[in-house]
Amino acid sequence: MAKQLMDVKLNEQFEMYVLLKDAKKRVAKNGNMFLSLVFQDKSGDISGKFWDATPENAKEFVAGKVVLLKGKREVYMNSPQIKILSMRLANQSEPHDPLMFIKKAGMSRDQMEEYINQTIFEITNATYNRVVRALITKHADRFYDFPAAKSNHHDFAGGLAFHTISILKQAHAIVSQYDGINAPLLYAGAILHDLGKTTELSGPIATEYTLAGDLLGHLSIMDAEIVEAADKLGIDQGSQDLIMLRHMVLSHHGLLEYGSPERPKMLEAEILHHLDELDATIVMIQGALKNVQPGEFSDRVFGLDNRRFYKPKKVIEPKQKPDKPTQGELL
């Protein structure tokens, strides 16, 4: 298997095809333009700076392009960085399809669709079921293809549906453990909670926020879609069921400073908030530790208060010599 980006060791030089995940024009202290880049392949991503960039370079090296990169892995301010030695666009006879360089969900689309559809059958409340079916049908292609975020957690193709299914699996376990939970409401809220990201984000390659994503956000986007779907389905806008479903979406970030206009005020909304946080946190920590050696700390994780996480050393238990059998055991 060919070496990938995260296989490169500190101070090692390399040459490989990578995807430009992000490319931003910046101005250095000396007044010269440079490009702040993020290189990506299926193993992960690392940033790098293209110094003294020309206007032609800025037009050429844009997010979503595949480049042949010759570089050296270094460390800057405790974070990995690529020193660019040379770089050019991949041509048509070389690996140039961006899809070759992006990570994909650990389930196929068919598997994810099957799980979502099976869960929808379990949503026995007519209002929730009809709204969920209408919106999943409307956004199906993007839902199963899009990432759940630009960065941090589930930022890969299919990550949005995969994240949703992870929450649903936890929700099923919670429902089986505790009495008195409105399972149809919890499942419906889980399926819809991030569905607005199909409008908020641009797609799985060189993911950016859309204008609607920047100005409205996925919570308000999906709330409006729920209202619109209910109107088309002839569902009373003032019904308790519809208002509770909207609350599930609007409150799932938990705090006003995190973008929720209301804090969770129902048991199911509180559960959804914590399941969402838990799944995102686990994936972020796992990602940070993926390429860390046992006994070392990860880089700082911006989405988790800039904390570093420790990967414990593997403890090898000493082999115990079997006790000598007693006379009675021999008999």
DRENMILO-482041 format. One record per residue (C-alpha): residue number from 0; y, x, z. Coordinates in nm, 2 decimals. Example, Ala and Ser with C-alpha at 12.3 -4.5 7.8 and 13.67 -1.06 7.14 Angstrom:
BEGIN
   seq        y        x        z
     0    -0.45     1.23     0.78
     1    -0.11     1.37     0.71
//
This chain:
BEGIN
   seq        y        x        z
     0     0.00     0.00     0.00
     1     0.34     0.14    -0.10
     2     0.57     0.24     0.18
     3     0.82    -0.02     0.29
     4     1.17     0.00     0.44
     5     1.06    -0.02     0.80
     6     0.79     0.24     0.75
     7     1.05     0.51     0.70
     8     1.09     0.74     1.00
     9     1.41     0.88     1.15
    10     1.56     1.16     0.93
    11     1.30     1.09     0.66
    12     1.42     1.08     0.30
    13     1.28     0.82     0.07
    14     1.31     0.64    -0.27
    15     1.21     0.28    -0.31
    16     1.31    -0.05    -0.46
    17     1.49    -0.28    -0.22
    18     1.69    -0.61    -0.22
    19     2.06    -0.62    -0.14
    20     2.05    -0.89     0.13
    21     2.42    -0.86     0.19
    22     2.71    -0.68     0.03
    23     3.07    -0.69     0.16
    24     3.38    -0.50     0.05
    25     3.56    -0.31     0.32
    26     3.85    -0.07     0.35
    27     3.80     0.27     0.53
    28     4.07     0.43     0.75
    29     4.16     0.65     0.46
    30     4.24     0.35     0.25
    31     3.94     0.38     0.02
    32     3.71     0.09    -0.05
    33     3.35     0.10     0.07
    34     3.06    -0.14     0.05
    35     2.89    -0.26     0.37
    36     2.53    -0.33     0.26
    37     2.21    -0.47     0.41
    38     1.89    -0.35     0.24
    39     1.58    -0.57     0.27
    40     1.22    -0.59     0.18
    41     0.93    -0.78     0.33
    42     0.91    -0.54     0.63
    43     1.27    -0.60     0.75
    44     1.63    -0.50     0.68
    45     1.86    -0.20     0.76
    46     2.23    -0.16     0.69
    47     2.40     0.11     0.50
    48     2.75     0.21     0.38
    49     2.83     0.29     0.01
    50     3.14     0.51     0.06
    51     3.43     0.55    -0.19
    52     3.31     0.25    -0.39
    53     3.49     0.17    -0.72
    54     3.57    -0.18    -0.84
    55     3.28    -0.15    -1.08
    56     3.05    -0.06    -0.79
    57     3.16    -0.38    -0.61
    58     3.09    -0.59    -0.91
    59     2.75    -0.43    -0.97
    60     2.61    -0.41    -0.62
    61     2.62    -0.77    -0.50
    62     2.39    -0.96    -0.27
    63     2.07    -1.08    -0.44
    64     2.03    -0.78    -0.67
    65     1.74    -0.54    -0.66
    66     1.83    -0.17    -0.65
    67     1.64     0.16    -0.66
    68     1.76     0.33    -0.34
    69     1.73     0.70    -0.26
    70     1.83     0.75     0.10
    71     1.77     0.89     0.45
    72     1.71     0.70     0.77
    73     1.96     0.78     1.04
    74     2.09     0.63     1.36
    75     2.45     0.52     1.42
    76     2.56     0.38     1.76
    77     2.20     0.33     1.86
    78     2.12     0.13     1.55
    79     1.92     0.23     1.24
    80     2.12     0.30     0.93
    81     2.05     0.42     0.58
    82     2.25     0.72     0.44
    83     2.28     0.64     0.07
    84     2.20     0.95    -0.14
    85     2.19     0.75    -0.47
    86     2.15     0.39    -0.59
    87     2.13     0.20    -0.91
    88     2.03    -0.15    -1.02
    89     1.66    -0.20    -1.11
    90     1.61    -0.26    -1.48
    91     1.39    -0.53    -1.65
    92     1.10    -0.29    -1.68
    93     1.10    -0.22    -1.30
    94     1.05    -0.45    -1.00
    95     1.36    -0.67    -1.02
    96     1.26    -1.02    -0.89
    97     1.43    -1.08    -0.55
    98     1.14    -1.30    -0.45
    99     0.92    -0.98    -0.44
   100     1.13    -0.85    -0.15
   101     1.17    -1.14     0.09
   102     0.94    -1.23     0.37
   103     0.77    -1.57     0.36
   104     0.64    -1.81     0.62
   105     0.30    -1.76     0.77
   106     0.18    -2.10     0.63
   107     0.17    -2.21     0.27
   108     0.38    -2.50     0.15
   109     0.08    -2.73     0.13
   110    -0.02    -2.65     0.49
   111     0.34    -2.71     0.61
   112     0.36    -3.04     0.42
   113     0.03    -3.16     0.56
   114     0.14    -3.09     0.92
   115     0.48    -3.26     0.87
   116     0.33    -3.56     0.70
   117     0.06    -3.60     0.96
   118     0.33    -3.59     1.23
   119     0.53    -3.86     1.05
   120     0.23    -4.08     1.07
   121     0.25    -4.04     1.45
   122     0.61    -4.17     1.45
   123     0.52    -4.53     1.52
   124     0.88    -4.65     1.57
   125     0.98    -4.82     1.25
   126     1.35    -4.70     1.26
   127     1.26    -4.33     1.32
   128     0.98    -4.34     1.07
   129     1.18    -4.49     0.79
   130     1.48    -4.26     0.84
   131     1.26    -3.94     0.87
   132     1.06    -4.03     0.56
   133     1.38    -4.10     0.36
   134     1.55    -3.77     0.46
   135     1.24    -3.55     0.43
   136     1.17    -3.69     0.08
   137     1.54    -3.63    -0.02
   138     1.54    -3.27     0.10
   139     1.17    -3.17     0.06
   140     1.21    -2.88    -0.19
   141     1.48    -2.71     0.01
   142     1.32    -2.79     0.35
   143     1.00    -2.61     0.26
   144     1.18    -2.32     0.08
   145     1.49    -2.24     0.29
   146     1.52    -2.01     0.59
   147     1.62    -2.15     0.93
   148     1.91    -1.91     0.96
   149     2.10    -1.64     0.78
   150     1.99    -1.39     1.03
   151     1.84    -1.37     1.38
   152     1.54    -1.61     1.37
   153     1.31    -1.75     1.10
   154     1.54    -1.59     0.84
   155     1.28    -1.59     0.57
   156     1.16    -1.82     0.29
   157     1.00    -2.13     0.44
   158     1.14    -2.04     0.78
   159     1.31    -2.38     0.82
   160     0.99    -2.58     0.79
   161     0.79    -2.32     0.98
   162     1.04    -2.33     1.27
   163     1.02    -2.71     1.27
   164     0.64    -2.70     1.28
   165     0.65    -2.45     1.57
   166     0.87    -2.69     1.77
   167     0.64    -2.99     1.68
   168     0.33    -2.80     1.80
   169     0.51    -2.74     2.13
   170     0.62    -3.10     2.14
   171     0.27    -3.22     2.09
   172     0.16    -3.01     2.39
   173     0.44    -3.14     2.60
   174     0.36    -3.50     2.52
   175    -0.01    -3.44     2.62
   176     0.10    -3.28     2.95
   177     0.37    -3.52     3.08
   178     0.38    -3.90     3.11
   179     0.67    -4.11     3.01
   180     0.79    -3.92     2.70
   181     0.90    -4.11     2.40
   182     0.68    -3.92     2.15
   183     0.80    -4.09     1.83
   184     1.16    -4.01     1.93
   185     1.08    -3.64     2.01
   186     0.89    -3.59     1.69
   187     1.16    -3.75     1.48
   188     1.43    -3.55     1.64
   189     1.23    -3.23     1.60
   190     1.18    -3.29     1.23
   191     1.55    -3.38     1.17
   192     1.72    -3.14     1.41
   193     1.78    -2.86     1.16
   194     1.73    -3.05     0.83
   195     2.11    -3.02     0.78
   196     2.05    -2.65     0.71
   197     1.94    -2.75     0.36
   198     2.31    -2.81     0.30
   199     2.45    -2.56     0.55
   200     2.28    -2.26     0.39
   201     2.27    -2.14     0.03
   202     1.90    -2.06     0.00
   203     1.63    -1.80     0.08
   204     1.78    -1.51    -0.13
   205     2.10    -1.34     0.00
   206     2.15    -1.63     0.23
   207     2.51    -1.74     0.30
   208     2.69    -2.03     0.46
   209     2.81    -2.29     0.21
   210     3.16    -2.44     0.24
   211     3.01    -2.75     0.40
   212     2.81    -2.52     0.64
   213     3.12    -2.33     0.74
   214     3.34    -2.64     0.79
   215     3.10    -2.90     0.91
   216     2.78    -2.74     1.04
   217     2.43    -2.87     1.02
   218     2.45    -3.10     1.32
   219     2.73    -3.31     1.18
   220     2.59    -3.29     0.83
   221     2.26    -3.44     0.94
   222     2.42    -3.70     1.17
   223     2.61    -3.82     0.86
   224     2.29    -3.83     0.66
   225     2.11    -4.03     0.93
   226     2.39    -4.29     0.92
   227     2.38    -4.30     0.54
   228     2.00    -4.33     0.53
   229     2.01    -4.61     0.79
   230     2.27    -4.80     0.59
   231     2.06    -4.78     0.27
   232     1.76    -4.89     0.46
   233     1.94    -5.19     0.62
   234     1.91    -5.05     0.97
   235     2.16    -5.17     1.22
   236     2.41    -4.89     1.29
   237     2.45    -5.01     1.65
   238     2.09    -5.02     1.74
   239     1.97    -4.82     2.04
   240     1.70    -4.65     1.84
   241     1.94    -4.52     1.57
   242     2.19    -4.40     1.83
   243     1.92    -4.22     2.02
   244     1.80    -4.05     1.71
   245     2.15    -3.93     1.63
   246     2.19    -3.80     1.98
   247     1.87    -3.59     1.94
   248     2.03    -3.41     1.65
   249     2.39    -3.38     1.78
   250     2.29    -3.25     2.13
   251     2.01    -3.01     2.04
   252     2.23    -2.70     2.08
   253     2.26    -2.79     2.44
   254     2.62    -2.68     2.51
   255     2.95    -2.77     2.37
   256     3.04    -2.40     2.31
   257     2.72    -2.37     2.10
   258     2.83    -2.65     1.87
   259     2.69    -2.96     2.02
   260     2.95    -3.24     2.06
   261     2.74    -3.38     2.34
   262     2.50    -3.22     2.59
   263     2.15    -3.37     2.61
   264     2.16    -3.70     2.80
   265     1.80    -3.81     2.75
   266     1.47    -3.65     2.85
   267     1.36    -3.61     2.49
   268     1.69    -3.45     2.39
   269     1.66    -3.20     2.68
   270     1.31    -3.11     2.57
   271     1.41    -3.06     2.21
   272     1.69    -2.83     2.31
   273     1.46    -2.61     2.52
   274     1.18    -2.60     2.26
   275     1.43    -2.50     1.99
   276     1.57    -2.23     2.21
   277     1.23    -2.11     2.31
   278     1.09    -2.08     1.96
   279     1.40    -1.90     1.83
   280     1.40    -1.66     2.13
   281     1.04    -1.57     2.09
   282     1.08    -1.50     1.72
   283     1.39    -1.28     1.78
   284     1.22    -1.07     2.04
   285     0.90    -1.04     1.83
   286     1.11    -0.93     1.54
   287     1.30    -0.67     1.75
   288     0.98    -0.52     1.88
   289     0.78    -0.53     1.55
   290     0.86    -0.16     1.47
   291     0.91    -0.03     1.82
   292     0.66     0.22     1.96
   293     0.48     0.14     2.29
   294     0.69     0.27     2.58
   295     1.02     0.24     2.39
   296     1.30    -0.01     2.37
   297     1.41    -0.22     2.07
   298     1.76    -0.20     1.92
   299     2.01    -0.44     2.08
   300     1.96    -0.81     1.97
   301     2.29    -0.96     1.90
   302     2.16    -1.32     1.93
   303     2.02    -1.25     2.28
   304     2.34    -1.12     2.45
   305     2.29    -0.77     2.30
   306     1.99    -0.70     2.52
   307     1.73    -0.44     2.44
   308     1.36    -0.53     2.49
   309     1.08    -0.30     2.61
   310     0.74    -0.27     2.45
   311     0.50    -0.17     2.72
   312     0.27     0.12     2.68
   313    -0.09     0.04     2.61
   314    -0.28     0.08     2.94
   315    -0.63     0.22     2.89
   316    -0.85     0.10     3.17
   317    -1.08     0.37     3.29
   318    -1.44     0.30     3.22
   319    -1.62     0.20     3.53
   320    -1.96     0.35     3.59
   321    -2.21     0.08     3.67
   322    -2.32     0.07     4.03
   323    -2.67     0.19     4.09
   324    -2.90    -0.11     4.13
   325    -3.03    -0.17     4.48
   326    -3.40    -0.17     4.56
   327    -3.39    -0.54     4.57
   328    -3.23    -0.57     4.22
   329    -3.50    -0.33     4.08
   330    -3.76    -0.57     4.21
//
